[in-house]
Amino acid sequence: MTDFSEVCNILGELFANYKQDKDFKDFIEFNDLGLPLAYLAREKLALPSEDGARYILETWEIFLDGLGLEDTGFTDLNSVLDA
C-alpha cells in the first residue's frame, strides 16, 4: 500500500502537470477537492484535516480504479503510469 505522503506527491504531481491533458480532464474535474488538497500537502502549503485526508484517499482509489490498478506501493507518478 502506498504511503499517504507518496499518495499526496503522486496526486499533487498529476494535478500540477496534467491539468490540461485531455486523458485526465474528466478525472481532474470530478476530483476537484482531493487533487488540490493533495497538491497543497505535497507542496507543504497546508496539512490536510481528517476530512481532507479522506478526500485525498478517495481520489487515490478512484485514480487507481480508473487505471485498473491495485495499490502495490507506488513511489511516484511514473511508477503508476507505467504499471
C-alpha positions as CSV (number, residue, x, y, z in Angstrom):
1,M,0.0,0.0,0.0
2,T,1.3,3.4,-0.9
3,D,2.2,5.7,2.0
4,F,-0.1,8.7,2.4
5,S,2.7,11.2,1.8
6,E,3.5,9.4,-1.5
7,V,-0.2,9.5,-2.4
8,C,-0.1,13.3,-1.9
9,N,3.1,13.5,-4.0
10,I,1.6,11.5,-6.8
11,L,-1.8,13.1,-7.0
12,G,-0.2,16.6,-6.5
13,E,2.1,16.0,-9.4
14,L,-0.8,14.8,-11.5
15,F,-2.8,17.9,-10.6
16,A,0.2,20.3,-11.3
17,N,1.4,18.7,-14.5
18,Y,-1.6,17.1,-16.2
19,K,-4.4,19.7,-15.7
20,Q,-4.6,20.3,-19.4
21,D,-4.2,16.7,-20.5
22,K,-7.3,15.5,-22.3
23,D,-6.8,12.0,-21.0
24,F,-7.2,13.2,-17.4
25,K,-9.7,16.1,-17.9
26,D,-12.7,14.3,-16.6
27,F,-10.8,12.8,-13.6
28,I,-9.4,16.2,-12.6
29,E,-12.8,17.9,-12.9
30,F,-14.5,15.2,-10.9
31,N,-11.9,15.3,-8.1
32,D,-11.9,19.0,-7.6
33,L,-11.3,18.7,-3.9
34,G,-9.0,15.7,-3.5
35,L,-6.4,16.8,-6.1
36,P,-5.9,20.4,-4.9
37,L,-5.7,19.1,-1.3
38,A,-3.0,16.6,-2.3
39,Y,-1.1,19.3,-4.2
40,L,-1.2,21.6,-1.1
41,A,0.0,18.8,1.1
42,R,2.7,17.9,-1.4
43,E,4.0,21.5,-1.5
44,K,3.8,21.7,2.3
45,L,1.4,24.7,2.0
46,A,-1.2,23.0,4.2
47,L,-1.8,20.0,6.3
48,P,-4.9,18.1,5.5
49,S,-7.5,17.6,8.2
50,E,-9.0,14.2,8.8
51,D,-11.8,15.0,6.3
52,G,-9.2,16.4,3.8
53,A,-7.2,13.2,4.1
54,R,-10.4,11.2,3.4
55,Y,-10.9,13.2,0.2
56,I,-7.3,12.6,-0.9
57,L,-7.6,8.8,-0.3
58,E,-10.9,8.6,-2.1
59,T,-9.3,10.4,-5.1
60,W,-6.4,7.9,-4.9
61,E,-8.8,5.0,-5.0
62,I,-10.7,6.5,-8.0
63,F,-7.4,7.1,-9.8
64,L,-6.2,3.6,-9.3
65,D,-9.6,2.1,-10.2
66,G,-9.7,4.2,-13.4
67,L,-6.4,2.8,-14.4
68,G,-7.4,-0.7,-13.4
69,L,-4.6,-1.0,-10.8
70,E,-4.3,-2.3,-7.3
71,D,-2.3,-0.4,-4.8
72,T,1.0,-2.2,-4.6
73,G,3.0,0.6,-3.0
74,F,3.8,3.1,-5.7
75,T,6.7,5.5,-5.2
76,D,6.0,8.2,-7.9
77,L,3.6,9.1,-10.7
78,N,5.7,7.4,-13.3
79,S,5.5,4.1,-11.5
80,V,1.7,4.4,-11.5
81,L,1.5,5.4,-15.2
82,D,4.0,2.7,-16.2
83,A,2.1,-0.1,-14.4
